[in-house]
Amino acid sequence: NAGVTQTPKFQVLKTGQSMTLQCAQDMNHEYMSWYRQDPGMGLRLIHYSVGAGITDQGEVPNGYNVSRSTTEDFPLRLLSAAPSQTSVYFCASIGGRGTEAFFGQGTRLTVV
Amino acid sequence: KNEVEQSPQNLTAQEGEFITINCSYSVGISALHWLQQHPGGGIVSLFMLSSGKKKHGRLIATINIQEKHSSLHITASHPRDSAVYICAVPRSGNQFYFGTGTSLTVIP
């Protein structure tokens, strides 16, 4: 996925631990998003940002924090991991009023 | 009610078969994306359509704006086409409505 770098690819956490998923894009897109993907539920929006310094909640924001200090970076923080946060997470960078969509490689997170 | 509906949910085909995946949406759109996700892999945008038809290799995507319907066709399917295919339409804030995906398995 040219242009979006997401790390790590895999992570196992214990309940209560915290971690940060990193996402960076080099396309100068204003819009970036974080989604989680669960079986049978498709992609659900966690948080999104419409530009540096501006973030907002999506459909499933509880337990997650984001910040956007630069146009390039949009990290997702799990404050105190819970088993319900076991999922696959995708960062997306959107340009051209929705006509350009680039996704990160995904992070497969397991919380035990 | 989901804004984007895909069918079928699961599809198994023999190698070489012609495959069609359908997407219907209920919102007004400027464009529609077809995404591909291989098992354990990331998500890649295959097509962005605003009208008519696009072709890339063995993949063909069509859209009918009036009927709010799009199809993804795969000709001469191959096991490497096995993946989840997701339809996505933009909404406000440069976000997307996503279909729940079609899981395709192509058997040699």
gemmi code that builds the backbone of each chain (N, CA, C; Angstrom):
import gemmi

chains = {
    "A": [
        ("ASN", (0.835, -1.195, 0.000), (0.000, 0.000, 0.000), (0.869, 1.244, 0.000)),
        ("ALA", (1.150, 1.734, -1.177), (2.019, 2.876, -1.329), (1.446, 4.042, -0.574)),
        ("GLY", (2.325, 4.691, 0.250), (1.936, 5.934, 0.871), (1.459, 5.835, 2.299)),
        ("VAL", (1.010, 4.691, 2.783), (0.555, 4.562, 4.164), (1.387, 3.478, 4.856)),
        ("THR", (2.033, 3.863, 5.937), (2.832, 2.926, 6.715), (2.185, 2.753, 8.073)),
        ("GLN", (1.817, 1.518, 8.385), (1.148, 1.203, 9.644), (1.946, 0.146, 10.374)),
        ("THR", (2.202, 0.384, 11.645), (2.940, -0.588, 12.463), (2.353, -0.645, 13.868)),
        ("PRO", (2.479, -1.790, 14.582), (3.071, -3.041, 14.104), (2.067, -3.838, 13.291)),
        ("LYS", (2.480, -4.958, 12.732), (1.578, -5.829, 11.987), (0.858, -6.798, 12.935)),
        ("PHE", (1.526, -7.217, 13.974), (0.935, -8.118, 14.964), (1.272, -7.610, 16.362)),
        ("GLN", (0.341, -7.835, 17.301), (0.598, -7.468, 18.686), (-0.271, -8.300, 19.597)),
        ("VAL", (0.307, -8.779, 20.682), (-0.443, -9.449, 21.730), (-0.267, -8.621, 22.999)),
        ("LEU", (-1.375, -8.280, 23.624), (-1.348, -7.501, 24.856), (-2.058, -8.254, 25.964)),
        ("LYS", (-1.661, -7.955, 27.177), (-2.415, -8.437, 28.328), (-3.452, -7.383, 28.700)),
        ("THR", (-4.555, -7.858, 29.240), (-5.603, -6.934, 29.683), (-5.009, -5.871, 30.589)),
        ("GLY", (-5.370, -4.611, 30.290), (-4.883, -3.505, 31.102), (-3.650, -2.806, 30.557)),
        ("GLN", (-2.931, -3.471, 29.649), (-1.758, -2.834, 29.060), (-2.178, -1.753, 28.071)),
        ("SER", (-1.263, -0.855, 27.807), (-1.513, 0.194, 26.817), (-0.539, 0.030, 25.656)),
        ("MET", (-0.931, 0.573, 24.515), (-0.035, 0.559, 23.373), (-0.470, 1.610, 22.364)),
        ("THR", (0.423, 1.895, 21.448), (0.132, 2.853, 20.382), (0.355, 2.198, 19.031)),
        ("LEU", (-0.641, 2.291, 18.169), (-0.518, 1.867, 16.776), (-0.119, 3.104, 15.966)),
        ("GLN", (0.911, 2.925, 15.152), (1.429, 4.053, 14.389), (0.889, 4.042, 12.961)),
        ("CYS", (0.632, 5.219, 12.443), (0.199, 5.371, 11.052), (0.810, 6.633, 10.482)),
        ("ALA", (1.434, 6.507, 9.322), (2.028, 7.663, 8.662), (1.738, 7.608, 7.172)),
        ("GLN", (1.485, 8.793, 6.588), (1.267, 8.872, 5.139), (2.095, 10.017, 4.565)),
        ("ASP", (2.495, 9.839, 3.312), (3.354, 10.835, 2.667), (2.682, 11.455, 1.447)),
        ("MET", (1.355, 11.455, 1.434), (0.616, 11.975, 0.285), (0.016, 13.350, 0.557)),
        ("ASN", (0.300, 13.894, 1.728), (-0.211, 15.212, 2.121), (-1.741, 15.234, 2.193)),
        ("HIS", (-2.326, 14.078, 2.535), (-3.783, 14.030, 2.686), (-4.198, 14.672, 3.995)),
        ("GLU", (-5.277, 15.421, 3.944), (-5.798, 16.004, 5.181), (-6.563, 14.961, 6.010)),
        ("TYR", (-7.275, 14.073, 5.333), (-8.175, 13.156, 6.021), (-7.493, 11.829, 6.330)),
        ("MET", (-7.505, 11.458, 7.606), (-7.012, 10.140, 8.012), (-7.997, 9.529, 8.994)),
        ("SER", (-8.033, 8.192, 9.003), (-9.036, 7.504, 9.824), (-8.431, 6.237, 10.400)),
        ("TRP", (-9.057, 5.785, 11.479), (-8.756, 4.474, 12.033), (-10.043, 3.653, 12.037)),
        ("TYR", (-9.939, 2.404, 11.562), (-11.057, 1.475, 11.537), (-10.659, 0.203, 12.266)),
        ("ARG", (-11.661, -0.474, 12.790), (-11.448, -1.835, 13.254), (-12.331, -2.753, 12.429)),
        ("GLN", (-11.830, -3.956, 12.201), (-12.520, -4.929, 11.370), (-12.763, -6.184, 12.188)),
        ("ASP", (-14.028, -6.514, 12.342), (-14.413, -7.689, 13.103), (-15.271, -8.599, 12.232)),
        ("PRO", (-15.192, -9.910, 12.450), (-15.942, -10.854, 11.606), (-17.425, -10.524, 11.584)),
        ("GLY", (-18.000, -10.471, 10.392), (-19.428, -10.238, 10.238), (-19.870, -8.800, 10.431)),
        ("MET", (-18.939, -7.918, 10.788), (-19.331, -6.529, 11.072), (-18.682, -5.537, 10.127)),
        ("GLY", (-17.812, -5.968, 9.289), (-17.182, -5.043, 8.363), (-16.247, -4.075, 9.077)),
        ("LEU", (-15.953, -2.995, 8.432), (-15.053, -1.971, 8.953), (-15.862, -0.917, 9.697)),
        ("ARG", (-15.452, -0.636, 10.921), (-16.149, 0.369, 11.719), (-15.173, 1.476, 12.098)),
        ("LEU", (-15.661, 2.695, 12.009), (-14.822, 3.871, 12.227), (-14.606, 4.126, 13.715)),
        ("ILE", (-13.332, 4.247, 14.104), (-13.008, 4.494, 15.513), (-12.857, 6.007, 15.759)),
        ("HIS", (-11.890, 6.591, 15.085), (-11.637, 8.029, 15.142), (-11.186, 8.486, 13.764)),
        ("TYR", (-11.349, 9.769, 13.530), (-10.859, 10.319, 12.285), (-10.325, 11.726, 12.496)),
        ("SER", (-9.606, 12.200, 11.485), (-9.019, 13.536, 11.551), (-9.165, 14.216, 10.193)),
        ("VAL", (-9.555, 15.484, 10.230), (-9.717, 16.232, 8.977), (-8.541, 17.180, 8.740)),
        ("GLY", (-7.526, 17.085, 9.579), (-6.332, 17.898, 9.404), (-5.552, 17.958, 10.692)),
        ("ALA", (-4.340, 18.465, 10.613), (-3.484, 18.562, 11.795), (-4.193, 19.355, 12.883)),
        ("GLY", (-4.192, 18.789, 14.082), (-4.809, 19.445, 15.229), (-6.295, 19.210, 15.382)),
        ("ILE", (-6.905, 18.482, 14.444), (-8.366, 18.274, 14.463), (-8.670, 16.785, 14.421)),
        ("THR", (-9.347, 16.302, 15.457), (-9.767, 14.907, 15.473), (-11.214, 14.825, 15.932)),
        ("ASP", (-11.851, 13.709, 15.641), (-13.234, 13.526, 16.060), (-13.520, 12.042, 16.197)),
        ("GLN", (-14.597, 11.747, 16.924), (-14.949, 10.361, 17.190), (-15.747, 9.777, 16.041)),
        ("GLY", (-15.562, 8.480, 15.861), (-16.361, 7.732, 14.910), (-17.433, 6.948, 15.632)),
        ("GLU", (-17.723, 5.748, 15.095), (-18.804, 4.926, 15.636), (-18.433, 4.206, 16.924)),
        ("VAL", (-17.165, 3.813, 17.064), (-16.747, 2.982, 18.200), (-15.500, 3.564, 18.852)),
        ("PRO", (-15.573, 4.751, 19.464), (-14.375, 5.427, 19.973), (-13.917, 5.018, 21.368)),
        ("ASN", (-14.802, 4.346, 22.124), (-14.499, 4.105, 23.535), (-13.273, 3.212, 23.706)),
        ("GLY", (-12.364, 3.661, 24.562), (-11.154, 2.892, 24.843), (-9.973, 3.280, 23.971)),
        ("TYR", (-10.191, 4.235, 23.081), (-9.139, 4.660, 22.146), (-8.957, 6.179, 22.192)),
        ("ASN", (-7.718, 6.594, 22.013), (-7.401, 8.017, 21.859), (-6.585, 8.222, 20.598)),
        ("VAL", (-6.735, 9.411, 20.008), (-5.919, 9.763, 18.851), (-5.426, 11.186, 19.009)),
        ("SER", (-4.419, 11.516, 18.232), (-3.931, 12.884, 18.129), (-3.401, 13.088, 16.719)),
        ("ARG", (-3.333, 14.322, 16.287), (-2.828, 14.618, 14.938), (-1.982, 15.888, 15.034)),
        ("SER", (-0.747, 15.693, 15.428), (0.141, 16.849, 15.593), (0.750, 17.284, 14.263)),
        ("THR", (0.813, 16.373, 13.302), (1.317, 16.706, 11.970), (0.370, 16.129, 10.923)),
        ("THR", (0.464, 16.618, 9.699), (-0.359, 16.058, 8.618), (-0.010, 14.607, 8.365)),
        ("GLU", (1.258, 14.238, 8.559), (1.724, 12.904, 8.190), (1.301, 11.807, 9.156)),
        ("ASP", (1.227, 12.102, 10.439), (1.100, 11.048, 11.452), (-0.243, 11.079, 12.169)),
        ("PHE", (-0.778, 9.894, 12.412), (-2.074, 9.776, 13.088), (-2.050, 8.522, 13.952)),
        ("PRO", (-1.446, 8.571, 15.127), (-1.362, 7.384, 15.985), (-2.659, 7.111, 16.731)),
        ("LEU", (-2.896, 5.831, 16.993), (-4.053, 5.370, 17.754), (-3.558, 4.751, 19.052)),
        ("ARG", (-4.080, 5.225, 20.170), (-3.641, 4.729, 21.474), (-4.749, 3.928, 22.144)),
        ("LEU", (-4.367, 2.744, 22.614), (-5.252, 1.952, 23.467), (-4.814, 2.232, 24.897)),
        ("LEU", (-5.724, 2.752, 25.692), (-5.350, 3.243, 27.010), (-5.201, 2.116, 28.026)),
        ("SER", (-6.139, 1.192, 28.013), (-6.129, 0.052, 28.921), (-6.814, -1.093, 28.183)),
        ("ALA", (-6.010, -1.929, 27.543), (-6.549, -2.916, 26.612), (-7.526, -3.881, 27.280)),
        ("ALA", (-8.568, -4.206, 26.528), (-9.581, -5.162, 26.970), (-9.747, -6.232, 25.895)),
        ("PRO", (-10.169, -7.445, 26.284), (-10.358, -8.507, 25.283), (-11.290, -8.102, 24.141)),
        ("SER", (-12.254, -7.206, 24.424), (-13.178, -6.745, 23.378), (-12.471, -5.934, 22.294)),
        ("GLN", (-11.243, -5.541, 22.549), (-10.482, -4.784, 21.555), (-9.633, -5.689, 20.657)),
        ("THR", (-9.746, -6.984, 20.866), (-9.128, -7.929, 19.937), (-9.782, -7.741, 18.572)),
        ("SER", (-8.978, -7.411, 17.579), (-9.525, -7.054, 16.277), (-8.371, -6.834, 15.303)),
        ("VAL", (-8.749, -6.522, 14.075), (-7.763, -6.077, 13.094), (-8.000, -4.586, 12.867)),
        ("TYR", (-6.953, -3.809, 12.968), (-7.068, -2.358, 12.878), (-6.432, -1.870, 11.578)),
        ("PHE", (-7.120, -0.943, 10.935), (-6.616, -0.353, 9.695), (-6.607, 1.164, 9.790)),
        ("CYS", (-5.516, 1.728, 9.351), (-5.421, 3.160, 9.179), (-5.710, 3.468, 7.712)),
        ("ALA", (-6.393, 4.576, 7.457), (-6.695, 4.970, 6.086), (-6.345, 6.431, 5.883)),
        ("SER", (-5.881, 6.720, 4.675), (-5.577, 8.090, 4.273), (-6.402, 8.389, 3.036)),
        ("ILE", (-7.195, 9.447, 3.113), (-8.184, 9.706, 2.079), (-7.903, 11.052, 1.416)),
        ("GLY", (-7.950, 11.056, 0.096), (-7.735, 12.303, -0.610), (-8.763, 12.487, -1.703)),
        ("GLY", (-8.704, 13.633, -2.352), (-9.563, 13.882, -3.499), (-11.040, 13.785, -3.200)),
        ("ARG", (-11.468, 14.199, -2.016), (-12.881, 14.165, -1.623), (-13.447, 12.760, -1.726)),
        ("GLY", (-12.643, 11.812, -1.272), (-13.108, 10.424, -1.223), (-12.792, 9.624, -2.466)),
        ("THR", (-12.156, 10.244, -3.459), (-11.831, 9.494, -4.670), (-10.507, 8.755, -4.565)),
        ("GLU", (-9.692, 9.097, -3.577), (-8.425, 8.393, -3.348), (-8.490, 7.761, -1.964)),
        ("ALA", (-8.240, 6.474, -1.907), (-8.302, 5.769, -0.628), (-7.106, 4.839, -0.519)),
        ("PHE", (-6.313, 5.049, 0.525), (-5.146, 4.209, 0.765), (-5.223, 3.691, 2.189)),
        ("PHE", (-4.941, 2.406, 2.333), (-5.030, 1.764, 3.634), (-3.671, 1.239, 4.056)),
        ("GLY", (-3.468, 1.195, 5.362), (-2.288, 0.549, 5.895), (-2.402, -0.956, 5.797)),
        ("GLN", (-1.360, -1.662, 6.165), (-1.310, -3.116, 6.025), (-2.120, -3.829, 7.096)),
        ("GLY", (-2.577, -3.119, 8.109), (-3.369, -3.733, 9.161), (-2.526, -4.127, 10.362)),
        ("THR", (-3.140, -4.078, 11.521), (-2.522, -4.547, 12.764), (-3.452, -5.567, 13.380)),
        ("ARG", (-2.955, -6.785, 13.531), (-3.746, -7.854, 14.146), (-3.435, -7.873, 15.628)),
        ("LEU", (-4.401, -7.390, 16.428), (-4.216, -7.232, 17.859), (-5.012, -8.285, 18.612)),
        ("THR", (-4.344, -8.951, 19.533), (-5.010, -9.901, 20.417), (-4.781, -9.441, 21.849)),
        ("VAL", (-5.880, -9.328, 22.592), (-5.796, -8.948, 24.000), (-6.208, -10.160, 24.838)),
        ("VAL", (-5.303, -10.613, 25.689), (-5.576, -11.843, 26.473), (-5.787, -11.505, 27.956)),
    ],
    "B": [
        ("LYS", (-30.777, -0.384, 8.849), (-30.534, -0.653, 7.433), (-29.133, -0.189, 7.079)),
        ("ASN", (-28.373, -1.055, 6.381), (-27.055, -0.669, 5.946), (-27.147, 0.183, 4.692)),
        ("GLU", (-26.297, 1.196, 4.657), (-26.268, 2.066, 3.474), (-25.668, 1.346, 2.269)),
        ("VAL", (-24.838, 0.331, 2.527), (-24.207, -0.433, 1.444), (-24.466, -1.914, 1.681)),
        ("GLU", (-25.042, -2.560, 0.700), (-25.344, -3.983, 0.799), (-24.584, -4.724, -0.290)),
        ("GLN", (-23.921, -5.805, 0.099), (-23.185, -6.613, -0.863), (-23.773, -8.009, -0.920)),
        ("SER", (-23.641, -8.607, -2.086), (-24.033, -10.010, -2.230), (-23.191, -10.672, -3.300)),
        ("PRO", (-22.906, -11.966, -3.148), (-23.209, -12.764, -1.959), (-22.214, -12.478, -0.843)),
        ("GLN", (-22.472, -13.026, 0.332), (-21.539, -12.879, 1.457), (-20.335, -13.783, 1.273)),
        ("ASN", (-20.605, -14.992, 0.779), (-19.548, -15.974, 0.537), (-19.740, -16.567, -0.844)),
        ("LEU", (-18.641, -16.862, -1.488), (-18.694, -17.376, -2.848), (-17.530, -18.335, -3.065)),
        ("THR", (-17.849, -19.524, -3.532), (-16.822, -20.498, -3.882), (-16.940, -20.802, -5.366)),
        ("ALA", (-15.842, -20.768, -6.075), (-15.859, -20.981, -7.513), (-14.728, -21.912, -7.913)),
        ("GLN", (-14.900, -22.570, -9.028), (-13.837, -23.374, -9.615), (-12.945, -22.461, -10.449)),
        ("GLU", (-11.683, -22.791, -10.468), (-10.751, -22.023, -11.288), (-11.262, -21.904, -12.719)),
        ("GLY", (-11.217, -20.709, -13.255), (-11.662, -20.473, -14.620), (-13.069, -19.918, -14.728)),
        ("GLU", (-13.845, -19.999, -13.667), (-15.221, -19.513, -13.717), (-15.265, -17.986, -13.759)),
        ("PHE", (-16.378, -17.488, -14.301), (-16.685, -16.054, -14.307), (-17.424, -15.732, -13.013)),
        ("ILE", (-16.962, -14.694, -12.329), (-17.500, -14.370, -11.010), (-18.093, -12.967, -11.025)),
        ("THR", (-19.223, -12.817, -10.357), (-19.842, -11.498, -10.196), (-20.156, -11.252, -8.731)),
        ("ILE", (-19.765, -10.102, -8.244), (-20.096, -9.642, -6.894), (-20.880, -8.339, -7.045)),
        ("ASN", (-21.968, -8.234, -6.291), (-22.864, -7.094, -6.440), (-22.835, -6.183, -5.226)),
        ("CYS", (-23.073, -4.905, -5.480), (-23.110, -3.891, -4.430), (-24.252, -2.930, -4.718)),
        ("SER", (-25.143, -2.773, -3.749), (-26.212, -1.783, -3.850), (-26.060, -0.785, -2.726)),
        ("TYR", (-26.359, 0.471, -2.994), (-26.198, 1.508, -1.976), (-27.419, 2.409, -1.981)),
        ("SER", (-27.640, 3.079, -0.865), (-28.867, 3.872, -0.716), (-28.588, 5.362, -0.648)),
        ("VAL", (-27.329, 5.768, -0.662), (-26.986, 7.184, -0.536), (-26.534, 7.739, -1.876)),
        ("GLY", (-26.634, 9.057, -2.013), (-26.090, 9.695, -3.198), (-24.585, 9.701, -3.117)),
        ("ILE", (-23.923, 9.398, -4.222), (-22.465, 9.282, -4.165), (-21.805, 10.009, -5.319)),
        ("SER", (-20.540, 10.327, -5.114), (-19.722, 10.876, -6.195), (-18.809, 9.802, -6.777)),
        ("ALA", (-18.581, 8.754, -6.005), (-17.665, 7.706, -6.451), (-17.908, 6.467, -5.609)),
        ("LEU", (-17.452, 5.341, -6.112), (-17.566, 4.076, -5.382), (-16.235, 3.350, -5.519)),
        ("HIS", (-15.804, 2.733, -4.431), (-14.554, 1.982, -4.448), (-14.830, 0.497, -4.316)),
        ("TRP", (-14.070, -0.290, -5.044), (-13.973, -1.719, -4.780), (-12.604, -1.979, -4.159)),
        ("LEU", (-12.638, -2.638, -2.989), (-11.426, -2.928, -2.240), (-11.196, -4.424, -2.212)),
        ("GLN", (-9.935, -4.810, -2.098), (-9.569, -6.218, -2.017), (-8.705, -6.444, -0.777)),
        ("GLN", (-9.009, -7.530, -0.069), (-8.233, -7.881, 1.111), (-7.914, -9.365, 1.057)),
        ("HIS", (-6.637, -9.705, 0.849), (-6.220, -11.100, 0.871), (-6.130, -11.582, 2.314)),
        ("PRO", (-6.292, -12.894, 2.532), (-6.247, -13.435, 3.900), (-4.998, -12.972, 4.636)),
        ("GLY", (-5.209, -12.376, 5.791), (-4.091, -11.900, 6.586), (-3.390, -10.684, 6.021)),
        ("GLY", (-3.965, -10.094, 4.978), (-3.289, -8.988, 4.310), (-3.953, -7.649, 4.527)),
        ("GLY", (-3.378, -6.639, 3.909), (-3.932, -5.303, 3.983), (-5.064, -5.104, 2.995)),
        ("ILE", (-5.557, -3.888, 2.933), (-6.673, -3.545, 2.041), (-6.124, -2.692, 0.908)),
        ("VAL", (-6.502, -3.055, -0.293), (-6.047, -2.338, -1.481), (-7.259, -1.875, -2.276)),
        ("SER", (-7.209, -0.647, -2.752), (-8.283, -0.158, -3.612), (-8.042, -0.665, -5.030)),
        ("LEU", (-9.004, -1.435, -5.555), (-8.889, -1.970, -6.913), (-9.372, -0.951, -7.945)),
        ("PHE", (-10.521, -0.370, -7.653), (-11.140, 0.564, -8.585), (-11.790, 1.701, -7.834)),
        ("MET", (-11.784, 2.864, -8.447), (-12.654, 3.956, -8.035), (-13.492, 4.301, -9.258)),
        ("LEU", (-14.818, 4.213, -9.098), (-15.739, 4.419, -10.216), (-16.649, 5.585, -9.930)),
        ("SER", (-16.859, 6.428, -10.907), (-17.911, 7.434, -10.790), (-18.976, 7.245, -11.862)),
        ("SER", (-18.658, 6.491, -12.912), (-19.653, 6.186, -13.938), (-19.113, 5.073, -14.830)),
        ("GLY", (-20.024, 4.385, -15.517), (-19.636, 3.458, -16.569), (-18.918, 2.222, -16.099)),
        ("LYS", (-17.783, 1.967, -16.708), (-17.082, 0.717, -16.527), (-15.580, 0.974, -16.495)),
        ("LYS", (-14.878, 0.182, -15.685), (-13.420, 0.186, -15.696), (-12.914, -1.237, -15.736)),
        ("LYS", (-11.769, -1.422, -16.399), (-11.198, -2.762, -16.551), (-9.727, -2.711, -16.166)),
        ("HIS", (-9.313, -3.718, -15.387), (-7.906, -3.846, -15.038), (-7.569, -5.321, -15.072)),
        ("GLY", (-6.923, -5.718, -16.148), (-6.603, -7.138, -16.302), (-7.871, -7.961, -16.407)),
        ("ARG", (-8.022, -8.956, -15.513), (-9.217, -9.799, -15.537), (-10.358, -9.240, -14.689)),
        ("LEU", (-10.157, -8.096, -14.114), (-11.177, -7.483, -13.265), (-11.911, -6.389, -14.031)),
        ("ILE", (-13.236, -6.413, -13.902), (-14.068, -5.391, -14.542), (-15.042, -4.892, -13.492)),
        ("ALA", (-15.164, -3.581, -13.368), (-16.133, -2.988, -12.444), (-17.078, -2.100, -13.229)),
        ("THR", (-18.368, -2.207, -12.897), (-19.377, -1.378, -13.549), (-20.196, -0.672, -12.483)),
        ("ILE", (-20.774, 0.449, -12.864), (-21.645, 1.170, -11.946), (-22.813, 1.765, -12.713)),
        ("ASN", (-23.996, 1.692, -12.103), (-25.190, 2.334, -12.641), (-25.663, 3.319, -11.583)),
        ("ILE", (-25.377, 4.585, -11.802), (-25.675, 5.606, -10.801), (-27.177, 5.726, -10.564)),
        ("GLN", (-27.970, 5.638, -11.629), (-29.432, 5.778, -11.494), (-30.014, 4.663, -10.648)),
        ("GLU", (-29.501, 3.438, -10.837), (-30.023, 2.303, -10.084), (-29.277, 2.086, -8.775)),
        ("LYS", (-28.245, 2.883, -8.502), (-27.458, 2.773, -7.276), (-26.941, 1.347, -7.101)),
        ("HIS", (-26.243, 0.894, -8.120), (-25.776, -0.481, -8.128), (-24.433, -0.557, -8.845)),
        ("SER", (-23.557, -1.397, -8.303), (-22.269, -1.642, -8.931), (-21.978, -3.132, -8.892)),
        ("SER", (-21.237, -3.596, -9.868), (-20.813, -4.988, -9.905), (-19.312, -5.068, -10.143)),
        ("LEU", (-18.724, -6.095, -9.539), (-17.328, -6.429, -9.788), (-17.311, -7.808, -10.435)),
        ("HIS", (-16.711, -7.892, -11.607), (-16.618, -9.146, -12.321), (-15.163, -9.603, -12.379)),
        ("ILE", (-14.974, -10.906, -12.253), (-13.647, -11.497, -12.429), (-13.761, -12.543, -13.516)),
        ("THR", (-13.026, -12.365, -14.592), (-13.038, -13.348, -15.676), (-11.908, -14.350, -15.463)),
        ("ALA", (-12.126, -15.581, -15.892), (-11.109, -16.638, -15.790), (-10.485, -16.644, -14.395)),
        ("SER", (-11.324, -16.865, -13.389), (-10.869, -16.758, -12.004), (-9.716, -17.718, -11.707)),
        ("HIS", (-8.888, -17.308, -10.757), (-7.680, -18.035, -10.390), (-7.615, -18.104, -8.866)),
        ("PRO", (-6.993, -19.151, -8.316), (-6.888, -19.231, -6.850), (-6.302, -17.989, -6.196)),
        ("ARG", (-5.435, -17.262, -6.883), (-4.871, -16.042, -6.274), (-5.897, -14.910, -6.172)),
        ("ASP", (-7.064, -15.093, -6.791), (-8.152, -14.114, -6.630), (-8.896, -14.313, -5.309)),
        ("SER", (-8.604, -15.408, -4.609), (-9.263, -15.670, -3.334), (-8.941, -14.547, -2.361)),
        ("ALA", (-9.982, -13.878, -1.901), (-9.826, -12.694, -1.066), (-11.210, -12.248, -0.613)),
        ("VAL", (-11.229, -11.245, 0.234), (-12.485, -10.568, 0.563), (-12.558, -9.299, -0.275)),
        ("TYR", (-13.703, -9.092, -0.916), (-13.914, -7.919, -1.752), (-14.953, -7.031, -1.069)),
        ("ILE", (-14.611, -5.779, -0.913), (-15.426, -4.844, -0.145), (-15.806, -3.659, -1.021)),
        ("CYS", (-17.064, -3.326, -0.982), (-17.579, -2.148, -1.676), (-17.613, -0.995, -0.677)),
        ("ALA", (-17.207, 0.203, -1.101), (-17.184, 1.351, -0.195), (-17.642, 2.603, -0.935)),
        ("VAL", (-18.495, 3.390, -0.283), (-18.928, 4.650, -0.878), (-18.593, 5.788, 0.072)),
        ("PRO", (-18.123, 6.914, -0.445), (-17.760, 8.037, 0.420), (-18.996, 8.664, 1.053)),
        ("ARG", (-18.765, 9.212, 2.237), (-19.792, 9.999, 2.902), (-19.133, 11.272, 3.422)),
        ("SER", (-19.847, 12.061, 4.179), (-19.331, 13.344, 4.640), (-18.058, 13.164, 5.464)),
        ("GLY", (-17.218, 14.167, 5.404), (-15.979, 14.095, 6.167), (-14.945, 13.177, 5.559)),
        ("ASN", (-15.104, 12.869, 4.281), (-14.177, 11.949, 3.605), (-14.091, 10.601, 4.293)),
        ("GLN", (-15.179, 10.166, 4.894), (-15.242, 8.821, 5.444), (-15.999, 7.945, 4.458)),
        ("PHE", (-16.212, 6.683, 4.856), (-16.842, 5.731, 3.952), (-17.944, 4.956, 4.657)),
        ("TYR", (-18.934, 4.604, 3.862), (-19.818, 3.510, 4.215), (-19.226, 2.264, 3.543)),
        ("PHE", (-19.077, 1.184, 4.326), (-18.519, -0.044, 3.791), (-19.571, -1.137, 3.744)),
        ("GLY", (-19.514, -1.965, 2.706), (-20.237, -3.213, 2.748), (-19.524, -4.176, 3.679)),
        ("THR", (-20.191, -5.256, 4.035), (-19.575, -6.219, 4.956), (-18.630, -7.169, 4.244)),
        ("GLY", (-18.563, -7.063, 2.914), (-17.573, -7.843, 2.189), (-18.111, -9.131, 1.627)),
        ("THR", (-17.486, -9.575, 0.550), (-17.765, -10.881, -0.063), (-16.491, -11.700, 0.006)),
        ("SER", (-16.570, -12.832, 0.673), (-15.413, -13.718, 0.790), (-15.407, -14.689, -0.381)),
        ("LEU", (-14.416, -14.569, -1.243), (-14.304, -15.396, -2.448), (-13.209, -16.433, -2.268)),
        ("THR", (-13.560, -17.684, -2.561), (-12.579, -18.765, -2.592), (-12.612, -19.387, -3.974)),
        ("VAL", (-11.476, -19.424, -4.639), (-11.371, -20.040, -5.949), (-10.569, -21.331, -5.793)),
        ("ILE", (-11.207, -22.435, -6.153), (-10.612, -23.758, -5.968), (-9.921, -24.196, -7.251)),
        ("PRO", (-8.679, -24.695, -7.122), (-7.953, -25.139, -8.336), (-8.668, -26.306, -9.025)),
    ],
}
model = gemmi.Model(1)
for chain_id, residues in chains.items():
    chain = gemmi.Chain(chain_id)
    for i, (resn, *xyz) in enumerate(residues, 1):
        res = gemmi.Residue()
        res.name, res.seqid = resn, gemmi.SeqId(i, " ")
        for name, pos in zip(("N", "CA", "C"), xyz):
            atom = gemmi.Atom()
            atom.name, atom.element = name, gemmi.Element(name[0])
            atom.pos, atom.b_iso = gemmi.Position(*pos), 0.0
            res.add_atom(atom)
        chain.add_residue(res)
    model.add_chain(chain)
structure = gemmi.Structure()
structure.add_model(model)
structure.setup_entities()
